[in-house]
Amino acid sequence: MNTVIKVDGIVTRFGERTIHDGVNLHIDKNEIYAILGESGSGKSVLMKEMIMLLEPSGGKVSVLGKMLNNISFKDAQALRSDWGVLFQFGALYSSLSIAENIEVQLKEFSNISQMMRNKLVASKLALVGLEPYVGALYPSELSGGMVKRAALARALAMEPKLLFLDEPTSGLDPIGARNFDALIVELRDLLGITVVMITHDLDSIFSIVDRMAVLADKHVVAEGTLENVLQSKHPFVEAFFRNEYTKERFKDKVKDV
Protein backbone atom coordinates (compact mmCIF):
# COMPACT_ATOMS: atom_id res chain seq x y z
CA MET A 1 0.00 0.00 0.00
CA ASN A 2 1.08 3.59 -0.60
CA THR A 3 2.06 5.61 2.45
CA VAL A 4 0.13 8.91 2.48
CA ILE A 5 1.35 10.27 5.84
CA LYS A 6 4.75 9.71 7.40
CA VAL A 7 5.78 11.05 10.80
CA ASP A 8 9.52 10.79 11.33
CA GLY A 9 11.22 11.58 14.63
CA ILE A 10 8.74 14.25 15.70
CA VAL A 11 9.70 16.27 18.78
CA THR A 12 7.17 18.67 20.28
CA ARG A 13 7.95 21.07 23.09
CA PHE A 14 5.91 23.77 24.77
CA GLY A 15 8.40 25.75 26.80
CA GLU A 16 10.07 23.38 29.25
CA ARG A 17 7.51 20.66 28.62
CA THR A 18 8.23 17.92 26.06
CA ILE A 19 5.12 16.26 24.61
CA HIS A 20 6.71 14.12 21.90
CA ASP A 21 10.30 12.94 21.87
CA GLY A 22 10.91 11.03 18.64
CA VAL A 23 7.44 9.98 17.43
CA ASN A 24 7.41 7.75 14.33
CA LEU A 25 4.44 6.32 12.43
CA HIS A 26 3.09 5.89 8.92
CA ILE A 27 -0.43 5.83 7.53
CA ASP A 28 -1.32 3.98 4.33
CA LYS A 29 -3.79 4.87 1.61
CA ASN A 30 -7.46 3.94 2.18
CA GLU A 31 -7.04 2.69 5.72
CA ILE A 32 -8.82 3.81 8.88
CA TYR A 33 -5.98 4.64 11.24
CA ALA A 34 -6.48 5.48 14.91
CA ILE A 35 -4.30 7.49 17.25
CA LEU A 36 -4.88 6.62 20.88
CA GLY A 37 -3.00 7.11 24.09
CA GLU A 38 -2.98 8.24 27.65
CA SER A 39 -4.19 11.67 28.71
CA GLY A 40 -1.63 14.33 27.86
CA SER A 41 0.19 12.13 25.35
CA GLY A 42 -0.30 14.68 22.59
CA LYS A 43 -2.81 12.92 20.33
CA SER A 44 -4.56 16.12 19.22
CA VAL A 45 -1.23 17.95 19.05
CA LEU A 46 0.09 15.33 16.65
CA MET A 47 -2.97 15.64 14.44
CA LYS A 48 -2.63 19.43 14.41
CA GLU A 49 0.96 18.98 13.23
CA MET A 50 -0.29 16.79 10.38
CA ILE A 51 -2.73 19.49 9.24
CA MET A 52 -0.33 22.41 9.69
CA LEU A 53 -2.08 24.02 12.64
CA LEU A 54 1.07 23.49 14.73
CA GLU A 55 4.71 23.18 13.78
CA PRO A 56 6.77 20.53 15.60
CA SER A 57 10.00 21.46 17.35
CA GLY A 58 11.90 18.80 15.42
CA GLY A 59 11.47 15.91 13.03
CA LYS A 60 9.59 15.68 9.74
CA VAL A 61 5.99 15.20 8.63
CA SER A 62 5.13 14.22 5.06
CA VAL A 63 1.54 14.32 3.78
CA LEU A 64 0.57 13.10 0.30
CA GLY A 65 4.19 13.27 -0.74
CA LYS A 66 4.67 16.87 0.45
CA MET A 67 7.16 17.61 3.22
CA LEU A 68 5.50 20.05 5.62
CA ASN A 69 8.79 21.48 6.86
CA ASN A 70 9.24 24.80 5.06
CA ILE A 71 6.39 24.10 2.62
CA SER A 72 5.55 27.02 0.32
CA PHE A 73 2.32 28.97 0.80
CA LYS A 74 1.04 27.82 -2.60
CA ASP A 75 1.71 24.14 -1.88
CA ALA A 76 0.23 24.47 1.61
CA GLN A 77 -3.00 25.92 0.21
CA ALA A 78 -3.23 23.14 -2.35
CA LEU A 79 -2.62 20.52 0.32
CA ARG A 80 -5.30 21.94 2.61
CA SER A 81 -7.87 21.40 -0.12
CA ASP A 82 -6.91 17.70 -0.13
CA TRP A 83 -8.06 17.04 3.43
CA GLY A 84 -11.14 17.54 5.55
CA VAL A 85 -11.20 17.87 9.33
CA LEU A 86 -13.93 17.04 11.84
CA PHE A 87 -13.04 18.59 15.19
CA GLN A 88 -14.25 17.05 18.43
CA PHE A 89 -17.27 19.28 19.00
CA GLY A 90 -17.98 19.98 15.34
CA ALA A 91 -16.57 23.54 15.38
CA LEU A 92 -19.39 24.76 13.16
CA TYR A 93 -19.77 28.52 12.79
CA SER A 94 -22.75 29.34 15.00
CA SER A 95 -23.69 32.44 13.00
CA LEU A 96 -23.89 30.52 9.71
CA SER A 97 -26.54 28.08 8.55
CA ILE A 98 -25.47 24.48 7.96
CA ALA A 99 -25.45 25.09 4.20
CA GLU A 100 -23.27 28.17 4.68
CA ASN A 101 -20.91 26.16 6.91
CA ILE A 102 -20.50 23.55 4.18
CA GLU A 103 -19.90 26.30 1.62
CA VAL A 104 -16.97 27.88 3.48
CA GLN A 105 -14.26 25.79 1.82
CA LEU A 106 -16.03 25.84 -1.54
CA LYS A 107 -15.88 29.64 -1.52
CA GLU A 108 -12.26 29.69 -0.34
CA PHE A 109 -10.76 27.07 -2.64
CA SER A 110 -12.96 27.15 -5.76
CA ASN A 111 -14.62 29.53 -8.20
CA ILE A 112 -17.79 27.56 -8.81
CA SER A 113 -21.16 29.29 -9.13
CA GLN A 114 -23.73 29.62 -6.38
CA MET A 115 -25.99 27.19 -8.23
CA MET A 116 -23.24 24.56 -8.26
CA ARG A 117 -22.46 25.23 -4.59
CA ASN A 118 -26.12 24.64 -3.76
CA LYS A 119 -26.02 21.30 -5.57
CA LEU A 120 -22.83 20.28 -3.80
CA VAL A 121 -24.25 21.24 -0.40
CA ALA A 122 -27.33 19.11 -1.06
CA SER A 123 -25.19 16.16 -2.16
CA LYS A 124 -22.94 16.37 0.92
CA LEU A 125 -25.94 16.51 3.25
CA ALA A 126 -27.36 13.41 1.58
CA LEU A 127 -23.97 11.70 1.75
CA VAL A 128 -23.90 11.95 5.56
CA GLY A 129 -27.56 11.00 5.96
CA LEU A 130 -29.11 14.44 6.58
CA GLU A 131 -32.33 15.68 4.99
CA PRO A 132 -32.21 18.71 2.64
CA TYR A 133 -34.06 20.95 5.11
CA VAL A 134 -31.13 20.72 7.55
CA GLY A 135 -29.16 23.07 5.30
CA ALA A 136 -31.35 25.99 6.34
CA LEU A 137 -30.95 25.33 10.06
CA TYR A 138 -28.30 26.69 12.42
CA PRO A 139 -25.98 24.59 14.62
CA SER A 140 -27.96 25.50 17.76
CA GLU A 141 -31.03 23.87 16.23
CA LEU A 142 -29.38 20.48 15.75
CA SER A 143 -28.94 17.48 18.02
CA GLY A 144 -25.43 16.34 18.90
CA GLY A 145 -25.53 13.58 16.32
CA MET A 146 -26.75 15.93 13.61
CA VAL A 147 -23.98 18.41 14.46
CA LYS A 148 -21.41 15.65 13.94
CA ARG A 149 -22.93 14.72 10.58
CA ALA A 150 -23.18 18.35 9.48
CA ALA A 151 -19.54 18.92 10.43
CA LEU A 152 -18.64 15.77 8.51
CA ALA A 153 -20.50 17.11 5.46
CA ARG A 154 -18.39 20.28 5.70
CA ALA A 155 -15.21 18.20 5.99
CA LEU A 156 -16.17 16.37 2.79
CA ALA A 157 -17.06 19.52 0.83
CA MET A 158 -13.88 19.53 -1.27
CA GLU A 159 -13.94 15.76 -1.90
CA PRO A 160 -10.74 15.27 0.12
CA LYS A 161 -8.25 12.45 -0.10
CA LEU A 162 -7.72 12.51 3.67
CA LEU A 163 -10.25 12.80 6.47
CA PHE A 164 -9.10 13.73 9.97
CA LEU A 165 -11.49 13.02 12.86
CA ASP A 166 -10.94 14.16 16.45
CA GLU A 167 -12.96 11.98 18.86
CA PRO A 168 -15.76 11.55 16.29
CA THR A 169 -18.08 9.53 18.56
CA SER A 170 -17.63 11.55 21.77
CA GLY A 171 -20.89 12.94 23.09
CA LEU A 172 -23.01 10.50 21.11
CA ASP A 173 -25.25 7.84 22.59
CA PRO A 174 -24.16 4.23 21.91
CA ILE A 175 -26.53 3.75 18.97
CA GLY A 176 -25.56 7.09 17.44
CA ALA A 177 -21.87 6.29 17.90
CA ARG A 178 -22.14 2.92 16.17
CA ASN A 179 -24.16 4.48 13.33
CA PHE A 180 -21.44 7.10 12.94
CA ASP A 181 -18.79 4.36 12.83
CA ALA A 182 -20.74 2.61 10.08
CA LEU A 183 -20.96 5.89 8.17
CA ILE A 184 -17.19 6.37 8.35
CA VAL A 185 -16.58 2.89 6.91
CA GLU A 186 -19.17 3.48 4.20
CA LEU A 187 -17.57 6.79 3.21
CA ARG A 188 -14.08 5.27 3.19
CA ASP A 189 -15.23 2.49 0.88
CA LEU A 190 -17.39 4.74 -1.32
CA LEU A 191 -14.98 7.65 -1.71
CA GLY A 192 -11.66 5.82 -1.42
CA ILE A 193 -10.41 8.19 1.27
CA THR A 194 -7.90 7.65 4.07
CA VAL A 195 -9.25 8.25 7.57
CA VAL A 196 -7.12 9.34 10.53
CA MET A 197 -9.00 9.42 13.81
CA ILE A 198 -8.18 10.24 17.41
CA THR A 199 -10.31 8.04 19.61
CA HIS A 200 -10.57 6.23 22.91
CA ASP A 201 -13.85 4.56 21.88
CA LEU A 202 -13.22 0.84 22.30
CA ASP A 203 -16.11 -0.12 20.01
CA SER A 204 -14.61 1.97 17.21
CA ILE A 205 -11.14 0.55 17.83
CA PHE A 206 -12.35 -3.04 17.79
CA SER A 207 -14.80 -2.72 14.90
CA ILE A 208 -13.63 -0.27 12.23
CA VAL A 209 -9.94 0.56 12.75
CA ASP A 210 -7.46 -1.11 10.39
CA ARG A 211 -4.28 0.01 12.18
CA MET A 212 -3.41 2.26 15.09
CA ALA A 213 -0.63 3.99 16.98
CA VAL A 214 -0.54 4.12 20.77
CA LEU A 215 1.12 7.18 22.31
CA ALA A 216 2.64 7.03 25.78
CA ASP A 217 5.82 8.20 27.48
CA LYS A 218 6.36 10.74 24.65
CA HIS A 219 6.72 7.97 22.04
CA VAL A 220 4.69 5.54 19.94
CA VAL A 221 4.80 2.49 22.16
CA ALA A 222 2.82 0.24 19.80
CA GLU A 223 1.73 0.48 16.17
CA GLY A 224 -0.05 -1.80 13.76
CA THR A 225 -3.17 -3.91 13.67
CA LEU A 226 -5.09 -4.72 16.85
CA GLU A 227 -3.28 -8.06 16.96
CA ASN A 228 0.08 -6.28 16.67
CA VAL A 229 -0.77 -3.79 19.41
CA LEU A 230 -1.98 -6.49 21.77
CA GLN A 231 1.51 -8.00 21.62
CA SER A 232 2.83 -4.95 23.49
CA LYS A 233 3.51 -5.28 27.20
CA HIS A 234 3.67 -1.53 27.78
CA PRO A 235 1.75 -0.60 30.97
CA PHE A 236 -0.67 1.73 29.15
CA VAL A 237 -1.50 -0.89 26.52
CA GLU A 238 -2.02 -3.45 29.28
CA ALA A 239 -4.27 -1.08 31.25
CA PHE A 240 -6.27 0.02 28.19
CA PHE A 241 -6.82 -3.33 26.51
CA ARG A 242 -6.47 -5.89 29.26
CA ASN A 243 -8.58 -4.53 32.09
CA GLU A 244 -11.44 -6.72 33.26
CA TYR A 245 -14.16 -4.68 31.51
CA THR A 246 -12.42 -4.77 28.14
CA LYS A 247 -11.59 -8.46 28.36
CA GLU A 248 -15.21 -9.27 29.19
CA ARG A 249 -16.73 -6.83 26.67
CA PHE A 250 -14.45 -7.99 23.83
CA LYS A 251 -13.54 -11.45 25.04
CA ASP A 252 -13.59 -12.85 21.50
CA LYS A 253 -10.82 -10.43 20.48
CA VAL A 254 -8.78 -9.79 23.63
CA LYS A 255 -6.98 -13.00 24.38
CA ASP A 256 -3.64 -13.86 25.89
CA VAL A 257 -1.11 -13.65 23.06
C-alpha positions in Angstrom: 0.0 0.0 0.0 1.1 3.6 -0.6 2.1 5.6 2.5 0.1 8.9 2.5 1.4 10.3 5.8 4.7 9.7 7.4 5.8 11.1 10.8 9.5 10.8 11.3 11.2 11.6 14.6 8.7 14.3 15.7 9.7 16.3 18.8 7.2 18.7 20.3 8.0 21.1 23.1 5.9 23.8 24.8 8.4 25.8 26.8 10.1 23.4 29.2 7.5 20.7 28.6 8.2 17.9 26.1 5.1 16.3 24.6 6.7 14.1 21.9 10.3 12.9 21.9 10.9 11.0 18.6 7.4 10.0 17.4 7.4 7.8 14.3 4.4 6.3 12.4 3.1 5.9 8.9 -0.4 5.8 7.5 -1.3 4.0 4.3 -3.8 4.9 1.6 -7.5 3.9 2.2 -7.0 2.7 5.7 -8.8 3.8 8.9 -6.0 4.6 11.2 -6.5 5.5 14.9 -4.3 7.5 17.2 -4.9 6.6 20.9 -3.0 7.1 24.1 -3.0 8.2 27.7 -4.2 11.7 28.7 -1.6 14.3 27.9 0.2 12.1 25.4 -0.3 14.7 22.6 -2.8 12.9 20.3 -4.6 16.1 19.2 -1.2 18.0 19.1 0.1 15.3 16.6 -3.0 15.6 14.4 -2.6 19.4 14.4 1.0 19.0 13.2 -0.3 16.8 10.4 -2.7 19.5 9.2 -0.3 22.4 9.7 -2.1 24.0 12.6 1.1 23.5 14.7 4.7 23.2 13.8 6.8 20.5 15.6 10.0 21.5 17.4 11.9 18.8 15.4 11.5 15.9 13.0 9.6 15.7 9.7 6.0 15.2 8.6 5.1 14.2 5.1 1.5 14.3 3.8 0.6 13.1 0.3 4.2 13.3 -0.7 4.7 16.9 0.5 7.2 17.6 3.2 5.5 20.0 5.6 8.8 21.5 6.9 9.2 24.8 5.1 6.4 24.1 2.6 5.5 27.0 0.3 2.3 29.0 0.8 1.0 27.8 -2.6 1.7 24.1 -1.9 0.2 24.5 1.6 -3.0 25.9 0.2 -3.2 23.1 -2.4 -2.6 20.5 0.3 -5.3 21.9 2.6 -7.9 21.4 -0.1 -6.9 17.7 -0.1 -8.1 17.0 3.4 -11.1 17.5 5.6 -11.2 17.9 9.3 -13.9 17.0 11.8 -13.0 18.6 15.2 -14.2 17.1 18.4 -17.3 19.3 19.0 -18.0 20.0 15.3 -16.6 23.5 15.4 -19.4 24.8 13.2 -19.8 28.5 12.8 -22.8 29.3 15.0 -23.7 32.4 13.0 -23.9 30.5 9.7 -26.5 28.1 8.6 -25.5 24.5 8.0 -25.4 25.1 4.2 -23.3 28.2 4.7 -20.9 26.2 6.9 -20.5 23.6 4.2 -19.9 26.3 1.6 -17.0 27.9 3.5 -14.3 25.8 1.8 -16.0 25.8 -1.5 -15.9 29.6 -1.5 -12.3 29.7 -0.3 -10.8 27.1 -2.6 -13.0 27.1 -5.8 -14.6 29.5 -8.2 -17.8 27.6 -8.8 -21.2 29.3 -9.1 -23.7 29.6 -6.4 -26.0 27.2 -8.2 -23.2 24.6 -8.3 -22.5 25.2 -4.6 -26.1 24.6 -3.8 -26.0 21.3 -5.6 -22.8 20.3 -3.8 -24.2 21.2 -0.4 -27.3 19.1 -1.1 -25.2 16.2 -2.2 -22.9 16.4 0.9 -25.9 16.5 3.3 -27.4 13.4 1.6 -24.0 11.7 1.7 -23.9 11.9 5.6 -27.6 11.0 6.0 -29.1 14.4 6.6 -32.3 15.7 5.0 -32.2 18.7 2.6 -34.1 20.9 5.1 -31.1 20.7 7.5 -29.2 23.1 5.3 -31.4 26.0 6.3 -30.9 25.3 10.1 -28.3 26.7 12.4 -26.0 24.6 14.6 -28.0 25.5 17.8 -31.0 23.9 16.2 -29.4 20.5 15.7 -28.9 17.5 18.0 -25.4 16.3 18.9 -25.5 13.6 16.3 -26.7 15.9 13.6 -24.0 18.4 14.5 -21.4 15.6 13.9 -22.9 14.7 10.6 -23.2 18.3 9.5 -19.5 18.9 10.4 -18.6 15.8 8.5 -20.5 17.1 5.5 -18.4 20.3 5.7 -15.2 18.2 6.0 -16.2 16.4 2.8 -17.1 19.5 0.8 -13.9 19.5 -1.3 -13.9 15.8 -1.9 -10.7 15.3 0.1 -8.2 12.4 -0.1 -7.7 12.5 3.7 -10.3 12.8 6.5 -9.1 13.7 10.0 -11.5 13.0 12.9 -10.9 14.2 16.5 -13.0 12.0 18.9 -15.8 11.5 16.3 -18.1 9.5 18.6 -17.6 11.5 21.8 -20.9 12.9 23.1 -23.0 10.5 21.1 -25.2 7.8 22.6 -24.2 4.2 21.9 -26.5 3.8 19.0 -25.6 7.1 17.4 -21.9 6.3 17.9 -22.1 2.9 16.2 -24.2 4.5 13.3 -21.4 7.1 12.9 -18.8 4.4 12.8 -20.7 2.6 10.1 -21.0 5.9 8.2 -17.2 6.4 8.3 -16.6 2.9 6.9 -19.2 3.5 4.2 -17.6 6.8 3.2 -14.1 5.3 3.2 -15.2 2.5 0.9 -17.4 4.7 -1.3 -15.0 7.6 -1.7 -11.7 5.8 -1.4 -10.4 8.2 1.3 -7.9 7.7 4.1 -9.2 8.3 7.6 -7.1 9.3 10.5 -9.0 9.4 13.8 -8.2 10.2 17.4 -10.3 8.0 19.6 -10.6 6.2 22.9 -13.8 4.6 21.9 -13.2 0.8 22.3 -16.1 -0.1 20.0 -14.6 2.0 17.2 -11.1 0.6 17.8 -12.3 -3.0 17.8 -14.8 -2.7 14.9 -13.6 -0.3 12.2 -9.9 0.6 12.7 -7.5 -1.1 10.4 -4.3 0.0 12.2 -3.4 2.3 15.1 -0.6 4.0 17.0 -0.5 4.1 20.8 1.1 7.2 22.3 2.6 7.0 25.8 5.8 8.2 27.5 6.4 10.7 24.6 6.7 8.0 22.0 4.7 5.5 19.9 4.8 2.5 22.2 2.8 0.2 19.8 1.7 0.5 16.2 -0.1 -1.8 13.8 -3.2 -3.9 13.7 -5.1 -4.7 16.8 -3.3 -8.1 17.0 0.1 -6.3 16.7 -0.8 -3.8 19.4 -2.0 -6.5 21.8 1.5 -8.0 21.6 2.8 -4.9 23.5 3.5 -5.3 27.2 3.7 -1.5 27.8 1.7 -0.6 31.0 -0.7 1.7 29.1 -1.5 -0.9 26.5 -2.0 -3.4 29.3 -4.3 -1.1 31.2 -6.3 0.0 28.2 -6.8 -3.3 26.5 -6.5 -5.9 29.3 -8.6 -4.5 32.1 -11.4 -6.7 33.3 -14.2 -4.7 31.5 -12.4 -4.8 28.1 -11.6 -8.5 28.4 -15.2 -9.3 29.2 -16.7 -6.8 26.7 -14.5 -8.0 23.8 -13.5 -11.4 25.0 -13.6 -12.8 21.5 -10.8 -10.4 20.5 -8.8 -9.8 23.6 -7.0 -13.0 24.4 -3.6 -13.9 25.9 -1.1 -13.6 23.1 
